[in-house]
């Protein structure tokens, strides 16, 4: 969100002034020009009149709210409404504000529908007080069978009655109800498998048995299901899932032909399923769909079929297509994609031409858009919490379903840290639709004509004709299409098909596992020594203050003119355009290599390593969210399923000092954070090696003389960066910069520690040898640069030399993990403090000599205070 200042900075009085100051904001908002004057009027008069046109209504059993129109009608682009921002913050301040701002956490909890206490226990107790006993239920069923039927009880529900094995046997059910077809014992206290099997296998005609929510199932099956199926040979449904014996009765149950009021066919010999037009077989554990009862002969009028959530792995895709084609009335199908019918919606429709709808989406739209994965039946991702969870924690978890964001900017620069906000109760009640009837945009009003006076609002206007009672919706991903992974990004608000994402992740993983980079041989220096024909000193142009101050060797002299320099050492990127503008020639040495972005930009670094080496142990699982969101979601889902740690760190592609970097285990948060700029998502090192209870990382300095052949050197000088707070994985700590991050030399308290002292104390604390760790670090760094050299030979340039910072963390097993590679790293510490080399002879390395030996290595082929990798 950018802003321009009024020329005089005076208070806005006229519409003309308003437009002059806000012209860029108005254009960015997308608000039709016909509504600009109305917006001006409402902003200057502070008119919030949405309550006269809309009402908020609870939905989803009180776990969400929706917005309804109360006006008789509202035409497209006919009005604009101001929406206040109930909470505006920067992400690191979120928890602190919830704790400290009076009333904020209560308002947010109510707005996000997480303020209701879980009193299900008391309700359950109240309900149980009014329930009948098991004996009373049996008497009631017998009496009802005599009054309304033939006197035989065929369907019996004994649910949530506190029955244990002994009580069940004492009821003598098999004697009283020998013709029982369906028995539900859900929600009891049945624990003894032997007693349970003994009792239920007495019912030889049983078609359905439900034992859900009993302790006996928590202990594992241990053959109980096989024993029950053997003893009840006609059983078709077991714990809501179909058995291999399923047939007409199970299908009839799912089609509402059979139920408690009609447990068996009243017209034996006829076709009881012939009137079935709709059949929901979702999540029934079906392995084989080819069945005598599941046929067009039995169900000639079937027009809707749902087979989601079933593996159906015993049938081939071609056999299933052949079966479904025979249902000539079938018009609507719901099935997992990818799934038993393959992984392409287009191919399914081409194979089943009678379908007019697939997964709730019109077939013609699918064929027109050529979308292979389609699903309109997405379940809402509603907040989850426990009664013991504090309101602040509930809000932090739920807020990603409601947050919106913008970045402030003026004519000079863009704010590095995004602003997040929650719209007021009216705005937050707008739910998502792919075909919305309203649009919302943030708007920064500057009543004094300058950014300092800005007040943030959202503006809301109708984009379709709406009538009374219609739900008012917006597109949560307005302007984002499939080219920007729209379907995957909807996972932030909806439960999308996990199977598809897991499959994408597994394909990605298989591709990584196929990579293997052969090591490049280490060769003695072949790089030509830079020299001047007249033997005079090298002229060095630099914009790095430490080089100006500390490069004191007589072989080098500083010059203020880039075009006169032999060596250009700069903190800015030099491309062909810069070379042309400054007058830099190909004969001058520059402290950067062509295409070095493959190392120094985080997404390119991960891509370089993964393409060259796959998934080495020193690189945490890393995903470029702009291209591999689906694979990340699949990885996240598998970790959640398997009970693994799911903490991730999100880093902007090209920001330093941990700007806009976030640690979270919330999948919605991961996806929503894409909105603040391109990022990588990397598995967080949840168990790092600690130093006196604090997190730390290590900054190494790598000097590169040549890419081909690869000549790289590791400086003897490296330093440790310590977090200020004790390490914790407690949820609130994820918002504490000084707990999870180590870069403190930019306005924060810096705990400097001399490297030799750190190494001694670390070895003593953990009983390890640092030289062993150092060898592993050296091997890893060599592999990083080998990856770049092998994958990007175009990096080589005989006139290039460079220094890179390589940031490393150790895990709890003292294995190195690569964090990032930095171009032209800040070496203030190296110049400021004397230290001793950890390896070799333990020589003293004077801080002021740092750039003297760096330049000696790179330009004079010296090896003082460095070792070749």
C-alpha positions in Angstrom: 0.0 0.0 0.0 1.8 3.1 -1.2 1.0 6.8 -0.4 2.0 10.2 -1.8 2.0 13.4 0.1 -0.1 16.4 -0.7 2.1 19.3 -1.9 1.3 21.5 1.1 0.5 18.8 3.7 -2.7 20.7 4.8 -6.0 19.0 5.9 -8.0 17.6 3.0 -11.2 19.7 2.5 -12.3 19.1 -1.0 -12.9 16.0 -3.2 -10.2 17.3 -5.6 -7.6 17.3 -2.8 -8.8 13.8 -1.7 -8.2 12.4 -5.2 -4.8 14.2 -5.5 -3.5 12.7 -2.3 -5.1 9.2 -2.7 -4.9 8.7 -6.5 -2.5 5.7 -6.2 -4.4 4.2 -3.3 -7.8 4.5 -5.2 -6.3 2.8 -8.2 -4.8 0.0 -6.2 -8.0 -0.6 -4.3 -10.0 -1.4 -7.5 -12.9 0.7 -6.3 -15.0 1.8 -9.3 -14.5 5.5 -10.0 -18.2 6.1 -9.7 -17.9 5.3 -6.0 -14.8 7.6 -5.2 -16.9 10.6 -4.2 -19.1 8.5 -2.0 -16.0 7.1 -0.3 -14.7 10.6 0.2 -18.0 11.7 1.9 -18.0 8.7 4.2 -14.3 9.0 5.2 -14.5 12.7 5.9 -17.8 12.3 7.9 -16.7 9.0 9.5 -19.9 7.3 8.4 -20.0 3.6 9.3 -23.5 2.7 8.0 -23.0 -1.0 7.3 -25.3 -1.9 10.2 -28.2 -0.4 8.3 -27.7 -2.8 5.4 -26.3 -6.0 6.8 -26.7 -8.4 9.7 -24.3 -11.0 11.2 -25.7 -14.5 11.7 -24.0 -17.4 13.5 -23.4 -20.6 11.5 -21.5 -23.8 11.6 -23.0 -24.5 15.1 -21.8 -21.2 16.4 -18.1 -21.7 15.3 -18.3 -19.1 12.5 -20.4 -16.1 11.4 -21.7 -15.1 8.1 -23.0 -11.7 6.7 -26.5 -11.4 5.2 -28.0 -8.4 3.3 -31.0 -6.9 5.1 -31.7 -4.2 2.5 -34.3 -5.0 -0.1 -31.8 -5.0 -2.9 -28.3 -3.6 -3.6 -27.1 -3.2 -7.1 -23.7 -3.8 -8.4 -21.2 -0.9 -7.7 -24.1 1.1 -6.1 -22.5 1.8 -2.6 -19.3 1.6 -0.6 -19.0 0.9 3.1 -16.2 1.6 5.6 -15.0 -1.3 7.7 -13.0 -0.5 10.8 -9.9 -2.5 11.7 -10.4 -4.1 15.1 -6.8 -5.1 15.5 -3.7 -3.9 13.6 -0.2 -5.2 14.5 3.1 -6.5 13.3 3.5 -10.2 13.8 6.2 -10.2 16.5 4.0 -8.0 18.7 0.8 -10.1 18.4 1.1 -12.1 21.6 2.3 -9.1 23.6 -0.7 -7.0 22.5 -3.2 -9.7 23.3 -1.7 -9.8 26.8 -1.5 -6.1 27.4 -4.2 -4.2 25.5 -7.3 -4.1 27.7 -10.3 -6.0 26.2 -8.4 -6.9 23.0 -8.2 -10.7 23.5 -11.8 -10.9 24.6 -13.0 -9.0 21.5 -10.8 -11.1 19.2 -11.9 -14.4 20.8 -15.6 -13.4 20.3 -15.0 -12.2 16.8 -13.3 -15.5 15.9 -15.9 -17.6 17.7 -13.3 -19.2 20.1 -14.7 -17.6 23.3 -17.2 -20.4 24.0 -16.1 -22.7 26.7 -16.3 -26.4 26.0 -19.1 -27.4 28.4 -19.8 -30.6 26.6 -19.0 -32.6 29.7 -21.7 -30.9 31.8 -24.2 -31.2 29.0 -23.4 -34.9 28.7 -23.9 -35.4 32.4 -27.2 -33.6 32.2 -28.3 -35.8 29.3 -27.2 -39.0 31.0 -29.4 -38.1 34.0 -32.4 -38.4 31.7 -31.5 -41.5 29.8 -33.1 -44.9 30.1 -31.3 -47.9 31.4 -30.4 -50.8 29.1 -33.3 -52.8 30.5 -35.7 -50.0 29.9 -34.5 -49.6 26.3 -35.1 -53.4 25.7 -38.6 -53.2 27.1 -39.3 -50.2 25.0 -38.1 -51.9 21.8 -40.1 -55.1 22.5 -43.2 -53.1 23.2 -42.8 -50.9 20.0 -42.2 -54.1 17.8 -45.5 -55.6 19.1 -47.4 -52.4 18.6 -46.2 -51.4 15.1 -44.8 -54.5 13.5 -44.7 -58.3 13.6 -43.3 -58.4 17.2 -39.7 -59.2 16.2 -37.0 -56.7 17.0 -34.5 -56.5 14.1 -32.7 -53.2 14.9 -31.3 -52.5 18.4 -29.4 -49.4 19.6 -27.8 -49.6 23.0 -25.6 -46.5 22.8 -23.9 -44.6 25.6 -25.4 -46.6 28.4 -22.2 -47.4 30.2 -22.3 -51.1 29.3 -19.3 -53.3 30.1 -18.8 -56.9 29.1 -20.5 -58.5 32.1 -23.6 -56.3 31.8 -23.8 -57.1 28.1 -23.8 -60.8 28.7 -26.4 -60.4 31.5 -28.8 -58.9 29.0 -29.0 -62.2 27.1 -29.7 -60.4 23.8 -29.3 -63.4 21.5 -32.1 -65.2 23.2 -34.5 -62.2 23.3 -33.7 -61.1 19.7 -32.6 -64.0 17.6 -33.6 -62.2 14.3 -31.5 -59.1 15.0 -30.1 -57.5 11.8 -28.4 -54.4 13.2 -26.9 -53.8 16.6 -25.2 -50.6 17.8 -23.2 -50.6 21.0 -21.5 -47.3 20.4 -20.1 -45.2 23.2 -20.1 -47.8 26.0 -17.3 -49.3 28.3 -16.7 -52.5 26.5 -13.1 -53.7 27.1 -13.0 -57.5 27.0 -12.6 -58.7 23.4 -13.3 -62.4 24.2 -16.7 -61.6 25.9 -17.7 -59.2 23.2 -16.9 -61.7 20.4 -18.7 -64.5 22.3 -21.8 -62.4 22.5 -22.1 -60.8 19.1 -21.3 -64.0 17.2 -24.5 -65.5 18.5 -26.4 -63.4 16.0 -26.0 -65.4 12.8 -28.3 -63.1 10.7 -26.6 -59.9 11.8 -26.0 -57.4 8.9 -24.5 -54.4 10.7 -22.5 -54.0 14.0 -21.3 -50.8 15.4 -18.8 -50.8 18.3 -17.4 -47.3 17.7 -16.1 -45.3 20.7 -15.5 -48.3 23.0 -12.2 -48.9 24.9 -11.9 -52.3 23.2 -11.1 -50.6 19.9 -8.4 -48.4 21.5 -6.4 -51.5 22.4 -6.0 -52.6 18.7 -8.0 -55.2 16.8 -5.8 -58.3 17.6 -8.0 -60.5 15.4 -11.3 -59.4 16.9 -12.7 -58.3 13.5 -11.8 -61.6 11.9 -13.4 -63.5 14.7 -16.6 -61.5 14.4 -16.7 -61.8 10.6 -16.2 -65.5 10.9 -18.9 -65.9 13.5 -21.3 -63.5 11.7 -21.1 -64.7 8.1 -23.8 -62.3 6.9 -22.3 -59.2 8.4 -22.0 -56.4 5.8 -21.2 -53.3 7.9 -18.6 -53.4 10.8 -17.9 -50.1 12.6 -19.4 -48.0 9.8 -17.2 -49.6 7.2 -18.2 -52.2 4.6 -17.0 -55.8 5.1 -15.9 -57.9 2.1 -19.4 -59.5 2.3 -21.2 -56.2 1.6 -24.1 -56.4 -0.8 -27.7 -55.3 -1.2 -28.3 -54.6 2.5 -25.3 -52.4 3.0 -26.0 -50.5 -0.2 -29.6 -50.1 0.8 -28.6 -48.8 4.2 -26.4 -46.1 2.6 -29.3 -45.2 0.2 -31.8 -44.9 3.1 -33.7 -47.9 1.9 -33.0 -49.8 5.1 -32.9 -48.2 8.6 -34.3 -48.5 12.0 -37.9 -48.1 10.8 -37.3 -50.5 7.9 -34.4 -52.9 8.7 -35.4 -55.5 6.1 -37.0 -55.6 2.7 -40.8 -56.0 2.8 -40.9 -57.3 -0.7 -38.6 -60.2 -0.9 -37.9 -61.4 -4.5 -38.3 -57.9 -5.9 -35.5 -55.4 -6.6 -35.3 -53.3 -3.4 -32.8 -50.9 -4.8 -34.5 -50.2 -8.1 -35.8 -46.8 -6.9 -32.4 -45.6 -5.7 -31.3 -42.5 -7.4 -28.7 -41.2 -4.9 -26.1 -43.3 -3.2 -23.5 -42.0 -0.7 -20.7 -44.6 -0.2 -18.1 -42.2 1.1 -15.6 -43.3 3.7 -16.9 -46.9 3.9 -13.5 -48.6 3.5 -14.4 -50.3 0.2 -11.6 -52.2 -1.4 -13.5 -53.9 -4.2 -16.5 -52.2 -5.8 -17.3 -54.9 -8.3 -20.2 -56.6 -6.6 -23.3 -58.4 -7.7 -25.5 -55.8 -5.8 -23.6 -52.8 -7.1 -24.9 -53.0 -10.7 -27.2 -51.2 -13.1 -29.5 -54.2 -13.0 -30.1 -53.6 -9.2 -30.0 -49.8 -9.4 -31.1 -48.8 -12.9 -32.0 -45.3 -11.9 -28.8 -44.3 -10.1 -27.9 -40.7 -11.0 -25.7 -39.6 -8.1 -22.8 -41.6 -6.6 -20.3 -40.6 -3.9 -17.3 -42.9 -3.5 -14.9 -40.5 -1.8 -12.6 -41.8 0.9 -12.4 -45.4 -0.3 -9.2 -47.0 -1.5 -10.9 -49.4 -4.0 -7.4 -50.7 -4.7 -8.5 -54.2 -5.7 -10.0 -52.9 -8.9 -8.1 -51.5 -11.9 -9.0 -48.0 -13.3 -10.2 -49.6 -16.5 -12.4 -52.1 -14.7 -14.0 -49.3 -12.6 -14.6 -47.2 -15.7 -16.3 -50.2 -17.3 -18.5 -50.7 -14.3 -19.5 -47.0 -13.9 -20.2 -46.7 -17.7 -22.9 -49.3 -17.4 -24.9 -46.9 -15.1 -26.4 -45.0 -18.0 -28.4 -42.7 -15.7 -25.3 -41.6 -13.8 -25.0 -37.8 -14.0 -23.1 -36.8 -10.9 -20.0 -38.4 -9.4 -17.9 -37.6 -6.3 -14.5 -39.3 -6.1 -11.0 -38.6 -4.7 -8.7 -37.1 -7.3 -6.1 -38.5 -7.4 -7.8 -41.7 -6.4 -9.2 -45.0 -7.8 -10.2 -43.4 -11.1 -6.8 -41.8 -11.7 -5.4 -38.3 -11.1 -7.1 -36.3 -13.9 -10.7 -34.9 -13.7 -10.5 -34.4 -17.5 -9.8 -38.0 -18.2 -12.6 -39.1 -15.8 -15.1 -37.0 -17.7 -13.8 -38.2 -21.1 -14.2 -41.8 -19.9 -17.7 -41.2 -18.4 -19.4 -39.0 -20.9 -22.8 -39.1 -19.2 -21.5 -37.1 -16.3 -22.7 -33.5 -16.0 -21.0 -32.9 -12.7 -17.8 -34.1 -11.1 -17.1 -33.3 -7.4 -19.8 -30.7 -7.5 -18.3 -28.8 -10.4 -20.0 -28.5 -13.8 -18.4 -30.9 -16.3 -18.3 -28.3 -19.0 -16.3 -25.9 -16.8 -13.8 -28.6 -16.0 -13.3 -29.5 -19.7 -13.1 -25.8 -20.6 -10.5 -25.0 -17.9 -8.7 -28.3 -18.2 -8.3 -28.5 -14.4 -7.2 -31.9 -13.4 -7.9 -31.6 -9.7 -11.4 -30.3 -8.9 -13.5 -30.1 -5.8 -16.2 -27.7 -4.7 -17.2 -29.7 -1.6 -14.4 -28.4 0.6 -14.9 -28.6 4.4 -14.3 -25.4 6.3 -11.1 -25.3 8.4 -12.7 -24.1 11.7 -10.6 -23.2 14.8 -9.9 -26.0 17.3 -9.1 -25.5 21.0 -9.5 -27.1 24.4 -11.3 -25.7 27.4 -8.0 -25.3 29.2 -6.4 -23.3 26.4 -6.1 -19.6 27.3 -8.0 -17.1 25.1 -4.7 -15.6 23.7 -3.6 -19.0 22.5 -6.9 -19.7 20.8 -6.8 -16.3 19.0 -3.2 -16.8 17.9 -4.3 -20.1 16.3 -7.6 -18.9 14.8 -6.4 -15.5 13.6 -5.0 -16.9 10.3 -8.5 -17.5 9.1 -9.3 -13.8 9.5 -6.1 -11.8 9.0 -5.4 -9.5 6.1 -2.2 -7.6 5.3 -0.6 -4.7 3.7 2.8 -3.0 3.5 3.4 0.7 4.0 5.4 2.6 1.5 6.3 6.2 0.6 8.2 7.7 -2.3 11.5 6.6 -0.8 11.2 3.1 0.4 9.0 0.1 1.2 8.4 -0.9 4.8 10.3 -4.1 5.4 7.8 -5.5 8.0 4.3 -6.1 6.8 1.2 -4.9 8.8 -1.5 -7.5 9.7 -5.0 -6.6 10.6 -8.4 -8.0 11.5 -11.5 -6.3 10.1 -14.3 -5.5 12.5 -17.1 -7.9 13.2 -19.0 -7.0 10.1 -16.0 -7.3 7.8 -14.8 -10.6 9.4 -18.2 -12.2 8.8 -17.6 -12.1 5.0 -17.0 -15.7 4.0 -15.3 -17.0 0.9 -16.8 -17.7 -2.5 -15.2 -18.4 -5.8 -18.0 -16.3 -7.3 -18.3 -13.5 -4.7 -20.9 -10.7 -4.7 -18.7 -8.2 -2.8 -15.1 -7.1 -2.8 -12.9 -5.8 0.0 -9.7 -3.8 -0.2 -7.5 -2.0 2.4 -7.5 1.8 2.2 -5.2 4.2 3.9 -6.9 7.6 4.5 -4.6 10.6 5.1 -6.8 13.4 6.4 -3.8 15.7 6.8 -2.5 14.9 3.3 0.6 13.0 4.6 1.4 9.5 5.7 1.9 10.5 9.4 -1.8 11.2 9.6 -2.9 8.0 8.0 -5.8 5.9 9.3 -6.4 2.4 7.9 -9.8 1.1 6.9 -11.1 -1.5 4.6 -13.7 -0.6 2.0 -16.5 -2.9 0.9 -18.7 -2.7 -2.2 -21.1 -5.0 -4.2 -19.8 -6.5 -7.4 -23.0 -8.2 -8.2 -26.7 -7.4 -7.7 -27.7 -8.7 -4.3 -31.2 -9.1 -2.7 -32.4 -9.4 0.9 -31.3 -12.6 2.7 -28.4 -13.3 0.3 -25.1 -14.2 2.0 -22.5 -11.5 1.3 -19.2 -13.1 0.3 -15.7 -12.1 -0.9 -12.9 -14.0 -2.7 -10.2 -14.6 -0.1 -7.7 -15.0 -3.0 -8.9 -12.2 -5.3 -6.7 -11.9 -8.3 -4.9 -15.2 -7.6 -5.3 -17.9 -10.2 -4.0 -21.4 -10.7 -0.8 -20.0 -12.0 -0.2 -18.8 -8.5 -1.4 -22.1 -6.9 -4.9 -20.9 -6.0 -6.3 -24.4 -5.2 -3.4 -25.2 -2.9 -3.6 -21.8 -1.2 -7.3 -22.4 -0.4 -5.9 -25.0 2.1 -5.5 -22.0 4.5 -9.2 -21.9 5.0 -10.5 -25.3 3.8 -9.6 -29.0 4.1 -8.5 -29.8 0.6 -7.8 -33.3 -0.7 -4.8 -34.5 1.3 -4.2 -37.5 -1.0 -3.3 -35.2 -3.9 -0.8 -33.2 -1.9 0.8 -36.3 -0.3 1.2 -37.8 -3.8 2.8 -34.6 -5.0 5.2 -34.7 -2.0 6.1 -38.3 -2.6 6.9 -37.6 -6.3 9.1 -34.7 -5.1 10.8 -36.8 -2.6 11.5 -39.6 -5.1 13.0 -37.0 -7.5 15.3 -35.7 -4.7 16.4 -39.2 -3.7 17.5 -39.9 -7.3 20.1 -37.1 -7.2 23.8 -37.8 -6.4 26.6 -35.4 -7.1 30.2 -36.8 -7.5 32.8 -34.8 -5.5 35.1 -32.5 -7.4 38.8 -33.2 -6.8 40.7 -30.6 -4.8 43.4 -29.2 -6.9 46.4 -27.0 -6.0 45.9 -23.4 -7.0 45.8 -22.8 -10.7 44.5 -19.2 -10.4 46.7 -16.6 -12.0 48.1 -14.1 -9.5 46.7 -10.6 -10.1 49.5 -8.2 -10.9 50.3 -4.9 -12.4 52.8 -4.7 -15.2 54.7 -1.8 -13.5 54.8 -3.6 -10.1 52.9 -0.8 -8.4 50.2 -1.4 -5.8 46.7 -2.6 -6.8 44.2 0.2 -6.8 41.1 -0.8 -4.8 37.7 0.9 -5.0 35.3 0.0 -2.2 32.2 1.2 -0.5 32.9 -1.0 2.6 34.1 1.2 5.4 36.1 -1.7 7.1 38.1 -2.2 4.0 38.9 1.5 3.7 40.1 1.4 7.3 41.8 -2.0 7.7 43.2 -2.9 4.3 46.7 -1.6 5.1 49.0 -3.8 3.1 51.4 -1.9 0.8 50.3 -4.1 -2.1 46.9 -2.4 -2.1 45.9 1.3 -2.2 42.4 2.7 -2.0 41.0 4.8 -4.9 37.8 6.8 -5.0 37.2 6.2 -8.7 35.7 2.8 -9.8 37.0 3.2 -13.4 40.6 3.7 -12.2 40.5 0.6 -9.9 42.1 -2.8 -10.5 39.9 -4.3 -7.9 36.3 -3.3 -7.2 35.0 -4.5 -3.9 31.4 -3.4 -3.3 28.3 -4.3 -1.3 26.0 -3.7 -4.3 25.3 -6.1 -7.0 27.0 -5.2 -10.3 25.2 -6.2 -13.4 25.8 -5.2 -17.0 23.8 -2.1 -16.7 25.8 -0.9 -13.7 29.0 -1.8 -15.5 28.0 0.4 -18.4 26.9 3.3 -16.3 30.0 3.3 -14.1 32.5 2.4 -16.8 33.7 -0.9 -15.4 35.6 -3.1 -17.8 36.3 -6.8 -18.2 39.9 -6.2 -17.1 38.9 -5.2 -13.6 38.5 -7.7 -10.8 35.2 -7.7 -9.0 34.2 -9.3 -5.7 31.4 -11.3 -7.1 30.8 -14.1 -9.5 28.3 -14.2 -12.3 25.1 -16.0 -11.4 26.1 -16.2 -7.7 22.4 -15.7 -6.9 22.3 -19.5 -7.1 24.1 -19.4 -3.7 23.1 -16.1 -2.0 19.3 -16.1 -2.6 17.6 -18.5 -0.3 15.3 -20.1 -2.9 18.0 -20.5 -5.4 20.4 -21.9 -2.8 17.9 -24.7 -1.9 17.2 -25.3 -5.6 20.9 -25.6 -6.4 21.6 -28.1 -3.7 18.4 -30.1 -4.4 19.1 -30.4 -8.1 22.7 -31.3 -7.5 22.5 -33.5 -4.4 18.9 -34.2 -3.7 18.3 -34.0 0.1 21.6 -34.1 1.9 21.4 -34.5 5.7 22.8 -31.0 6.3 20.0 -29.3 4.4 16.7 -29.2 6.2 13.6 -30.0 4.0 13.1 -26.8 2.1 10.3 -25.6 -0.2 10.0 -22.6 -2.4 6.4 -21.6 -1.7 6.0 -19.9 -5.0 6.5 -23.2 -6.9 6.3 -26.1 -4.4 3.4 -25.3 -2.0 1.6 -28.5 -2.9 4.6 -30.6 -2.0 5.0 -28.7 1.3 1.4 -29.3 2.2 1.9 -33.0 1.5 4.9 -33.1 3.7 3.0 -31.3 6.5 0.0 -33.7 6.2 2.3 -36.8 6.4 4.1 -35.4 9.5 0.8 -34.6 11.2 -0.6 -38.0 10.4 2.6 -39.7 11.8 2.7 -37.5 14.9 6.0 -35.9 13.9 7.1 -32.4 14.8 5.6 -29.9 12.4 7.5 -26.6 13.2 8.6 -24.7 10.2 10.5 -21.4 9.6 9.5 -19.1 6.7 12.2 -16.8 5.2 12.0 -14.2 2.5 13.9 -15.0 -0.6 16.3 -12.1 -0.3 16.0 -10.4 3.1 18.8 -10.3 5.7 18.7 -9.9 9.5 15.7 -12.3 9.8 13.3 -9.6 8.5 9.8 -11.0 7.9 11.0 -14.4 9.2 8.5 -16.4 11.1 8.5 -19.7 13.0 5.1 -21.6 13.1 3.4 -25.0 13.2 0.2 -23.6 11.8 -0.5 -24.7 8.2 -2.9 -21.8 7.6 -0.2 -19.4 8.8 2.4 -20.9 6.4 0.1 -20.4 3.4 -1.1 -16.9 4.5 2.5 -15.6 5.0 3.0 -16.0 1.3 1.0 -12.8 1.0 3.8 -10.7 2.3 6.3 -11.7 -0.4 8.1 -14.7 -1.9 9.4 -17.1 0.7 11.0 -20.4 1.4 9.5 -22.7 4.0 12.1 -24.8 5.8 11.8 -27.5 8.5 12.7 -25.8 11.7 15.6 -27.4 13.7 13.5 -27.9 16.8 16.3 -29.6 18.7 19.4 -27.6 18.1 22.6 -27.9 20.1 22.5 -25.3 22.8 25.1 -23.3 24.6 24.3 -22.8 28.3 20.6 -23.3 27.3 20.6 -20.8 24.5 20.4 -21.2 20.8 23.4 -20.2 18.6 24.7 -20.3 15.1 28.1 -19.9 13.5 29.3 -17.5 10.9 32.1 -18.9 8.7 33.9 -16.9 6.0 34.6 -18.6 2.7 36.9 -17.2 0.1 36.5 -18.2 -3.5 39.3 -17.7 -6.0 37.9 -19.8 -8.8 34.9 -21.8 -9.9 36.6 -23.9 -12.5 38.7 -25.4 -11.2 36.9 -25.0 -7.8 39.3 -23.2 -5.4 37.8 -22.3 -2.1 39.3 -21.4 1.3 37.9 -21.3 4.8 39.1 -18.5 7.0 40.5 -19.4 10.4 38.3 -16.7 11.8 34.7 -17.6 12.5 32.4 -16.4 15.2 29.4 -17.5 17.2 26.1 -15.6 17.5 24.0 -16.2 20.6 20.4 -15.7 21.3 19.7 -13.6 24.3 17.0 -15.8 25.9 16.9 -19.4 27.0 15.7 -21.7 24.2 12.1 -22.8 24.4 9.5 -24.5 22.1 6.6 -23.1 24.2 4.1 -21.6 21.8 4.4 -18.0 23.1 8.2 -18.1 22.7 7.8 -18.4 18.9 6.9 -14.6 19.0 10.1 -13.8 20.9 12.9 -12.7 18.6 15.6 -13.0 21.2 14.7 -16.7 21.9 14.7 -18.1 18.4 17.0 -15.7 16.5 20.7 -14.9 16.9 21.3 -11.7 14.9 21.5 -9.1 17.6 23.8 -6.5 16.1 21.1 -4.3 14.7 19.6 -2.4 17.6 19.4 -5.3 20.1 21.6 -6.4 23.0 24.6 -8.2 21.6 26.3 -10.9 23.6 29.7 -11.1 22.1 31.8 -14.1 23.0 35.4 -14.8 21.9 35.4 -17.9 19.7 38.2 -19.8 21.5 36.3 -19.3 24.8 33.1 -20.5 23.3 34.8 -23.6 21.9 36.4 -24.5 25.2 33.1 -24.0 27.1 31.1 -25.9 24.5 33.5 -28.9 24.5 33.3 -28.9 28.3 29.5 -28.6 28.4 28.8 -31.3 25.8 31.9 -33.5 26.2 32.7 -33.3 22.5 35.7 -32.5 20.4 35.3 -29.3 18.3 37.8 -30.6 15.7 35.3 -33.4 14.8 32.5 -30.8 14.4 34.8 -28.6 12.4 35.6 -31.4 9.9 31.9 -32.0 9.3 31.4 -28.2 8.8 34.3 -28.1 6.3 32.9 -31.1 4.3 29.4 -29.5 4.2 30.7 -26.1 3.0 32.8 -27.8 0.3 29.6 -29.7 -0.9 27.7 -26.4 -1.1 30.1 -24.8 -3.5 30.6 -28.0 -5.4 26.8 -28.0 -6.0 27.0 -24.5 -7.5 30.1 -25.2 -9.5 28.7 -28.4 -11.0 25.2 -27.0 -11.7 26.2 -23.5 -12.8 29.5 -23.6 -14.7 28.6 -20.2 -16.1 29.6 -18.8 -12.7 33.2 -19.0 -13.7 35.0 -15.8 -14.5 38.8 -15.4 -14.3 38.4 -11.8 -13.0 36.0 -12.7 -10.2 37.0 -13.2 -6.6 34.5 -13.3 -3.7 34.0 -13.6 0.0 30.8 -15.3 1.3 29.4 -15.7 4.8 28.1 -19.2 5.5 25.8 -19.5 8.4 25.7 -22.9 10.1 23.7 -24.4 13.0 24.4 -27.6 14.9 21.6 -30.0 15.8 21.4 -31.9 19.1 23.6 -34.6 17.6 26.2 -31.9 16.7 25.6 -32.4 12.9 26.0 -29.2 10.9 22.9 -27.7 9.2 23.2 -25.1 6.4 21.2 -21.9 7.1 22.2 -19.6 4.3 25.0 -18.1 2.2 25.6 -14.4 2.3 27.2 -12.1 -0.3 29.7 -9.6 1.1 29.1 -10.4 4.7 29.4 -7.9 7.5 32.8 -8.5 9.0 32.8 -5.9 11.8 33.5 -8.5 14.5 36.3 -10.1 12.5 38.0 -6.7 12.3 37.2 -5.6 15.8 38.4 -8.5 17.9 41.7 -10.5 18.0 41.2 -14.2 18.2 43.1 -17.5 18.0 42.8 -20.0 15.2 40.9 -23.1 16.4 42.7 -25.3 14.0 46.3 -25.6 13.0 48.8 -24.1 15.4 46.3 -21.9 17.3 48.0 -18.8 16.0 46.7 -15.4 17.1 44.7 -13.7 14.3 44.7 -9.9 14.8 41.3 -8.3 14.0 42.8 -5.3 12.1 44.6 -7.8 9.8 41.5 -9.6 8.7 41.1 -7.9 5.3 44.9 -8.0 4.8 44.9 -11.8 4.7 41.6 -12.0 2.8 43.0 -9.9 0.0 46.3 -11.8 0.2 44.4 -15.1 -0.3 42.2 -13.9 -3.1 44.6 -11.7 -5.1 48.1 -12.8 -4.2 47.4 -16.6 -3.8 48.6 -16.6 -0.2 47.2 -19.1 2.4 47.8 -17.2 5.7 45.1 -17.8 8.2 43.0 -19.8 5.7 42.8 -23.5 4.8 41.8 -24.8 1.4 38.7 -26.9 1.2 
